[in-house]
């Protein structure tokens, strides 16, 4: 990849800090400047985790435990580490699998919810699906269509973070902003309205849809939430005649 398109560019990362380290290092190595401005924080779901904890206490009733993000994986990893016998485990991508801290039985070749469903083995049995509070039902419905009984529970929620005035000034002077979720887009718009850097990267189609609905312009989609995919999307935007 030609790194010159990123040299000297300023990119805003809106994910929680601990989840942006690898991407920040790669962007800096390619000559970019990085503004860390987390716009969401991870919090307990509305029921304070009651449904998830009840399901984990009865995990022997399930044939599969499926997690769709590293945040969800972090909420179940402690319980899994204490179990000698557990159901089969599926994770949406490598980062999510790593966050589980135990051996995982199934990871799709592309780290997206639709690919998890498409590649998930056809079968029967009961699935515990641990996911974010406000996600749509696409993964749950897709797994049901493949023959499973699915219990979808909220493992976590997200809360908007209001950026400081200094961070807002830096962000508005940046060349690009990266959003990993629709909630981050909504948090941005609460602070900035529809004003954004000239280049916007959305991770996945659902995030892109929120960006377009929020009137953000020049949005490119990273096909999966990996460093390589985000860098490729930024590279493509900066190769345009007027990025």
C-alpha positions as a Python dict, from the first residue, in 0.01 Angstrom:
ca = {
    (1, 'X'): (0, 0, 0),
    (2, 'X'): (121, 350, -82),
    (3, 'X'): (162, 518, 255),
    (4, 'X'): (220, 867, 111),
    (5, 'X'): (-156, 932, 102),
    (6, 'X'): (-158, 916, 483),
    (7, 'X'): (164, 1106, 550),
    (8, 'X'): (91, 1432, 727),
    (9, 'X'): (-282, 1360, 754),
    (10, 'X'): (-464, 1394, 1086),
    (11, 'X'): (-709, 1116, 1173),
    (12, 'X'): (-958, 1122, 1461),
    (13, 'X'): (-1023, 789, 1635),
    (14, 'X'): (-1350, 774, 1826),
    (15, 'X'): (-1326, 431, 1986),
    (16, 'X'): (-1240, 378, 2356),
    (17, 'X'): (-866, 431, 2398),
    (18, 'X'): (-768, 75, 2482),
    (19, 'X'): (-933, -48, 2161),
    (20, 'X'): (-753, 200, 1934),
    (21, 'X'): (-390, 127, 2021),
    (22, 'X'): (-307, -98, 1725),
    (23, 'X'): (-469, 132, 1470),
    (24, 'X'): (-300, 437, 1622),
    (25, 'X'): (42, 270, 1596),
    (26, 'X'): (-15, 173, 1233),
    (27, 'X'): (-132, 521, 1134),
    (28, 'X'): (167, 683, 1303),
    (29, 'X'): (399, 437, 1127),
    (30, 'X'): (245, 549, 797),
    (31, 'X'): (316, 914, 878),
    (32, 'X'): (-28, 1022, 999),
    (33, 'X'): (-110, 1224, 1309),
    (34, 'X'): (-372, 1077, 1542),
    (35, 'X'): (-626, 1250, 1764),
    (36, 'X'): (-771, 1014, 2024),
    (37, 'X'): (-1122, 1136, 2101),
    (38, 'X'): (-1337, 855, 2244),
    (39, 'X'): (-1703, 930, 2184),
    (40, 'X'): (-1852, 629, 2361),
    (41, 'X'): (-1789, 447, 2686),
    (42, 'X'): (-1882, 88, 2761),
    (43, 'X'): (-2140, 47, 3037),
    (44, 'X'): (-2369, -217, 3185),
    (45, 'X'): (-2690, -291, 2997),
    (46, 'X'): (-3018, -151, 3125),
    (47, 'X'): (-3085, -459, 3339),
    (48, 'X'): (-2736, -427, 3497),
    (49, 'X'): (-2637, -759, 3341),
    (50, 'X'): (-2908, -965, 3511),
    (51, 'X'): (-3019, -1151, 3197),
    (52, 'X'): (-2662, -1224, 3092),
    (53, 'X'): (-2561, -1346, 3438),
    (54, 'X'): (-2866, -1572, 3458),
    (55, 'X'): (-2789, -1718, 3116),
    (56, 'X'): (-2422, -1773, 3203),
    (57, 'X'): (-2524, -1950, 3524),
    (58, 'X'): (-2725, -2190, 3306),
    (59, 'X'): (-2476, -2213, 3022),
    (60, 'X'): (-2491, -2593, 3024),
    (61, 'X'): (-2833, -2560, 2860),
    (62, 'X'): (-2679, -2412, 2546),
    (63, 'X'): (-2506, -2575, 2251),
    (64, 'X'): (-2335, -2251, 2141),
    (65, 'X'): (-2230, -1921, 2294),
    (66, 'X'): (-2195, -1655, 2023),
    (67, 'X'): (-2038, -1313, 2080),
    (68, 'X'): (-2045, -1034, 1823),
    (69, 'X'): (-1787, -790, 1962),
    (70, 'X'): (-1481, -772, 2184),
    (71, 'X'): (-1688, -570, 2431),
    (72, 'X'): (-1938, -852, 2460),
    (73, 'X'): (-1658, -1106, 2488),
    (74, 'X'): (-1508, -914, 2779),
    (75, 'X'): (-1836, -948, 2968),
    (76, 'X'): (-1844, -1329, 2942),
    (77, 'X'): (-1471, -1411, 2957),
    (78, 'X'): (-1458, -1428, 3336),
    (79, 'X'): (-1737, -1684, 3355),
    (80, 'X'): (-1585, -1894, 3075),
    (81, 'X'): (-1246, -1906, 3245),
    (82, 'X'): (-1403, -2082, 3545),
    (83, 'X'): (-1583, -2351, 3345),
    (84, 'X'): (-1427, -2688, 3272),
    (85, 'X'): (-1719, -2784, 3047),
    (86, 'X'): (-1865, -2521, 2819),
    (87, 'X'): (-2070, -2504, 2497),
    (88, 'X'): (-1911, -2443, 2161),
    (89, 'X'): (-1792, -2085, 2120),
    (90, 'X'): (-1827, -1858, 1819),
    (91, 'X'): (-1680, -1510, 1778),
    (92, 'X'): (-1738, -1257, 1502),
    (93, 'X'): (-1365, -1203, 1444),
    (94, 'X'): (-1015, -1267, 1574),
    (95, 'X'): (-1013, -971, 1814),
    (96, 'X'): (-1338, -1092, 1966),
    (97, 'X'): (-1206, -1447, 1990),
    (98, 'X'): (-890, -1322, 2163),
    (99, 'X'): (-1101, -1128, 2414),
    (100, 'X'): (-1275, -1449, 2520),
    (101, 'X'): (-944, -1582, 2650),
    (102, 'X'): (-1023, -1947, 2570),
    (103, 'X'): (-1019, -2162, 2259),
    (104, 'X'): (-1295, -2071, 2015),
    (105, 'X'): (-1466, -2321, 1786),
    (106, 'X'): (-1584, -2092, 1507),
    (107, 'X'): (-1467, -1759, 1362),
    (108, 'X'): (-1584, -1644, 1017),
    (109, 'X'): (-1324, -1557, 757),
    (110, 'X'): (-1452, -1197, 745),
    (111, 'X'): (-1520, -1021, 1075),
    (112, 'X'): (-1880, -912, 1023),
    (113, 'X'): (-2210, -1019, 1170),
    (114, 'X'): (-2358, -1111, 833),
    (115, 'X'): (-2056, -1329, 755),
    (116, 'X'): (-2084, -1499, 1094),
    (117, 'X'): (-2442, -1592, 1006),
    (118, 'X'): (-2363, -1695, 648),
    (119, 'X'): (-2074, -1920, 750),
    (120, 'X'): (-2223, -2055, 1073),
    (121, 'X'): (-2285, -2431, 1051),
    (122, 'X'): (-2640, -2527, 965),
    (123, 'X'): (-2788, -2725, 1249),
    (124, 'X'): (-3010, -2728, 1552),
    (125, 'X'): (-2980, -2665, 1921),
    (126, 'X'): (-2984, -2366, 2150),
    (127, 'X'): (-2767, -2056, 2112),
    (128, 'X'): (-2687, -1786, 2367),
    (129, 'X'): (-2611, -1467, 2175),
    (130, 'X'): (-2430, -1199, 2380),
    (131, 'X'): (-2442, -861, 2210),
    (132, 'X'): (-2484, -487, 2260),
    (133, 'X'): (-2802, -341, 2408),
    (134, 'X'): (-2931, -159, 2101),
    (135, 'X'): (-2821, -371, 1805),
    (136, 'X'): (-3070, -484, 1545),
    (137, 'X'): (-3189, -843, 1536),
    (138, 'X'): (-3006, -944, 1218),
    (139, 'X'): (-2763, -1192, 1375),
    (140, 'X'): (-3027, -1349, 1599),
    (141, 'X'): (-3273, -1380, 1310),
    (142, 'X'): (-3003, -1519, 1083),
    (143, 'X'): (-2907, -1790, 1332),
    (144, 'X'): (-3273, -1881, 1378),
    (145, 'X'): (-3301, -1916, 1000),
    (146, 'X'): (-3014, -2166, 1016),
    (147, 'X'): (-3215, -2387, 1251),
    (148, 'X'): (-3124, -2270, 1602),
    (149, 'X'): (-3325, -2154, 1901),
    (150, 'X'): (-3161, -1824, 1996),
    (151, 'X'): (-3165, -1639, 2328),
    (152, 'X'): (-3028, -1289, 2260),
    (153, 'X'): (-2917, -1101, 2571),
    (154, 'X'): (-2760, -760, 2623),
    (155, 'X'): (-2402, -795, 2746),
    (156, 'X'): (-2328, -422, 2755),
    (157, 'X'): (-2449, -81, 2646),
    (158, 'X'): (-2273, 230, 2523),
    (159, 'X'): (-2286, 580, 2667),
    (160, 'X'): (-2207, 899, 2481),
    (161, 'X'): (-1890, 1083, 2583),
    (162, 'X'): (-1880, 1461, 2538),
    (163, 'X'): (-1541, 1572, 2401),
    (164, 'X'): (-1350, 1859, 2556),
    (165, 'X'): (-1334, 2195, 2379),
    (166, 'X'): (-966, 2135, 2298),
    (167, 'X'): (-1043, 1796, 2143),
    (168, 'X'): (-1328, 1946, 1943),
    (169, 'X'): (-1097, 2208, 1795),
    (170, 'X'): (-843, 1941, 1698),
    (171, 'X'): (-1114, 1720, 1550),
    (172, 'X'): (-1256, 1994, 1332),
    (173, 'X'): (-910, 2062, 1185),
    (174, 'X'): (-851, 1693, 1111),
    (175, 'X'): (-852, 1531, 768),
    (176, 'X'): (-1054, 1222, 861),
    (177, 'X'): (-1258, 1059, 1135),
    (178, 'X'): (-1315, 688, 1197),
    (179, 'X'): (-1640, 554, 1344),
    (180, 'X'): (-1673, 194, 1463),
    (181, 'X'): (-2042, 212, 1555),
    (182, 'X'): (-2360, 404, 1498),
    (183, 'X'): (-2354, 515, 1861),
    (184, 'X'): (-2019, 688, 1801),
    (185, 'X'): (-2168, 866, 1498),
    (186, 'X'): (-2462, 984, 1706),
    (187, 'X'): (-2228, 1105, 1979),
    (188, 'X'): (-2026, 1299, 1718),
    (189, 'X'): (-2340, 1462, 1580),
    (190, 'X'): (-2454, 1560, 1930),
    (191, 'X'): (-2130, 1758, 1962),
    (192, 'X'): (-2069, 1875, 1604),
    (193, 'X'): (-2396, 1842, 1415),
    (194, 'X'): (-2336, 1738, 1054),
    (195, 'X'): (-1994, 1908, 1044),
    (196, 'X'): (-1710, 1660, 1000),
    (197, 'X'): (-1365, 1626, 843),
    (198, 'X'): (-1363, 1583, 467),
    (199, 'X'): (-1309, 1207, 494),
    (200, 'X'): (-1523, 974, 706),
    (201, 'X'): (-1463, 602, 757),
    (202, 'X'): (-1751, 390, 886),
    (203, 'X'): (-1691, 35, 1003),
    (204, 'X'): (-1958, -179, 841),
    (205, 'X'): (-2285, -105, 665),
    (206, 'X'): (-2490, -34, 982),
    (207, 'X'): (-2245, 239, 1085),
    (208, 'X'): (-2246, 376, 730),
    (209, 'X'): (-2627, 393, 738),
    (210, 'X'): (-2622, 602, 1056),
    (211, 'X'): (-2354, 830, 906),
    (212, 'X'): (-2563, 891, 594),
    (213, 'X'): (-2880, 941, 799),
    (214, 'X'): (-2686, 1200, 1000),
    (215, 'X'): (-2595, 1387, 678),
    (216, 'X'): (-2222, 1316, 703),
    (217, 'X'): (-2052, 1330, 364),
    (218, 'X'): (-1772, 1149, 181),
    (219, 'X'): (-1820, 829, 379),
    (220, 'X'): (-1616, 520, 296),
    (221, 'X'): (-1692, 179, 445),
    (222, 'X'): (-1426, -45, 597),
    (223, 'X'): (-1546, -396, 522),
    (224, 'X'): (-1443, -529, 863),
    (225, 'X'): (-1314, -383, 1193),
    (226, 'X'): (-948, -457, 1133),
    (227, 'X'): (-654, -220, 1115),
    (228, 'X'): (-581, -319, 755),
    (229, 'X'): (-941, -254, 646),
    (230, 'X'): (-951, 89, 812),
    (231, 'X'): (-616, 191, 663),
    (232, 'X'): (-730, 74, 320),
    (233, 'X'): (-1049, 281, 348),
    (234, 'X'): (-852, 590, 451),
    (235, 'X'): (-606, 533, 170),
    (236, 'X'): (-892, 513, -80),
    (237, 'X'): (-1046, 837, 44),
    (238, 'X'): (-718, 1026, 31),
    (239, 'X'): (-653, 905, -323),
    (240, 'X'): (-967, 1081, -442),
    (241, 'X'): (-915, 1407, -635),
    (242, 'X'): (-1056, 1626, -356),
    (243, 'X'): (-1052, 1426, -30),
}
